[in-house]
Amino acid sequence: MSKPQDGANLESSTFDLDLWIDDVVRPEVTVELYPYEIDFATRIAAIEAQIPAAEKSTPENRGIDEASPEQLSAQLAELWAERSRTALKVRVRQITDAEIAGLVSDARDAGQDDPEAINLRFIAASCVEPTFTVDQLKRLRTRDRSGESMTAQLLAAVNGLLGGLPVPSLPAS
């Protein structure tokens, strides 16, 4: 039986490299997409605008209809919780180099090899759950500013995964 060398964590006589390779799971992230982004921002801004005056007031000089800082904080917390409940949670998985080459080739064959079209193909291929078609992503992107933002969030997740996760290594000795 071979003895592991200093720093090795695997027994070479029992280690199955093929099994190890097949057990590797591609990295994934979850991206939360929020509907009604503009409405949410407006509601948050309206509450936040009331906070300075509420902080200056005291219970004695506060009107009946005026909220306290604690009440405003509670309203903000409820809005953030509501936003989280209405989010579309999208699982995005790292695509392989072979998939990337295939997507680029398909885009060229379709005459859609501009960077924007290729990015939409990358996003569509990376979204595991729910899945998106390129046409759905185009509609999302062009529907309004929040749609542009959501598409950009997905692309940022795809690009982050393509860069790979940091691999820990031993310090040089």
N, C-alpha and C positions, 0 to 999 in steps of 0.2 A: 504494500500500500504506500502510495506516495505521501510525503509529508508536505503540507502547505508551506510555501516560502513565507518569510517574514512579511506580514501585512496582507497576505492573501486570505480571503474568507470562503474559498470554495475548495472542496476536495476534488481533485482532478479525476480520480477514479470513479466517482459517482456523479459528476457534473454532466448534465445533458445540455449542450450548447443550443441545439435545435429547439428544445423545449423552452429554454430561457428566451430565445429570440421570439418564439411564437407567443409567449406570455406577456410580452411588452405591450402595454396599452398606450395608444396615442393620447397625447394630452388633450384635455377638453376644458373649456370655461363656459360659464353661464352668463349671458348678457341679458340684462333686464331692459326691455323696451316699454316705454310708458306712453299710453294714449293721452290725448288732451293736454299735451305739454304746455301749450300757451295758456289754457285755462288754469292749470295748476300754478304756473309762474305768476299769473295775475292774482290769484287768491293768496299765495304766499306773500307777495309784495304788499298786498292790502293789509294783511295782519302785521307784517313786520313794520309797516309805516306807523302803526298805532303804538308800538312798543315804547319809543322814547317818551311820549306823553304819559303813557301808563306808568312808566318808571318814575316820573316826576310827581305823579299824584299820590295821594294817601287815601286810605279808605274813607277818611272824614270828608275830603273835598272831591271825591270821585262821584260822578253822577250815577244814577241807577243803571243806565244803559251802557256805561263805560266799563270795559273789561280791565281786570287787573293784569299785571305782567304774568302771573301764574295761569290765568285763564287763557291769555294769548299764547303762552307756551303750550298749553294743552291743546289749543286749536291747531297750532303748527304740528304738534306730534300726531294728531288725528289725521291731518292732511297727508303727512308723510306715510302714515300707516295705510291710508286709503290708496295712495299712489302705489305703494308696494303690492297691495292686493290686486290692483288692476293691471299690474305689469305683465307683459308677455315675456316669459322666461325662455330664452333660446339657448339650447345647447350647441356649442360650436366646437368642432373637432379639428385638430391639425390634419391637413391633407398632405399626401406624400408627394415626392418629386415626380413620380410617374403620373399621378393624378394631375399635377400642375401641367406637365408636358401635354397630357391628353386634352386638358381644358384649353390650353393655348392653341393647340393644333385644331381643335374643333372650332374655336373662334376664328382662326384664319380661314378655315374651310368655309365658314359661314360669311366671310367678309366683314367680320366684326372684331377686328384685332386691335381696336383702339384701347388704351389703358382702362377707360371706364367700363367698357363692355367686358373686358377680361376680369376686372375686379368683381363685377357682378357675378360672373361665372364662378370665381373663387369663393365668394360668399355663399352662393347657392350650394356649391359642392361641400362646403364646410358645415353648413347648418344641418344638424342631426335631428333635432326635435324642437319645434316643428320644422318641417322642411319648407324651403322656399323655391319657387321657380325664378328664373331670371326676369320674366315678365312681372311677377309679383314684386320683386325687389325694385324694378324700374318704377312701378306704380307707387310703391311706398316712398321712394326717393323723391318723386316729382309731385307728391300730393300736397306738401307744404314744408315749411322750414323744419318742423319737428320730424317729418319723414326723412329729410336730408340728414338730420342729426342721428336718427336711429340707424340709417344705412351706414353712416360714418362710424357709429359705435360697433356695428357688426364687422366692418372692414378693419377697424383697429384691433378687434379681437382676433380676426383671421391673421393679420400681420404679426401680432404678438405671438401667436402660436407658430407661425412659419419661422420666426426667429428662434424658436425652440426654448425650452426651459433650461435654466442654468444647471449644469451637471456638476455636482460636487466632486472635488478631486482632493487628493492628499497634497498637503503643502510640500514644496520642494525641500529636500533635505540636504 
